[in-house]
Amino acid sequence: MKKGIVQVLCGEGRGKSACALGLAVKAAGSNKNIVVIQFLKGKNEETEIGRRLEPEIKVFSFEKSERPYCELSDEEKQEEAVNMRNGVNFAKKVLSTRDCDVLILDEILGLLDYGIIEPSDIQKLMEARDEDVDIIMTGIVFPEELNGCVDKISRIDTVDIKGV
């Protein structure tokens, strides 16, 4: 049995979610079960396009708003924070019931930035996984205190060439 890895895609650059989705497609090509849980994006085209990849790749978003979290009022943010914590709880359930071979937690690191969850919540997620399950987390900032929970960190940065 292959040992799973915990991988982080982080940094200021664009393309972290696309990279994670590419890894999902690659895993689906190897007949693996993939679950993607998206955070902080609201309901958007990206979520809907992801649903076209079902049944090989199952995509979930627990947010109700069509706008990204950063554009919401304080009241709407509180409501969406509850929804996103439900998404984190769903991730724990997926891991504890062994419903996937690969779990992608898209923009989960942003939940730390907004104070929606704590680093200990991510540590508990990592503890709930079977040894052979791969987890991929994305977000801009990866806190050093979680270094012990991951196997690989890839930083994605954008380099502006000739003002483009």
Disulfide bonds with the S-S distance in Angstrom:
none
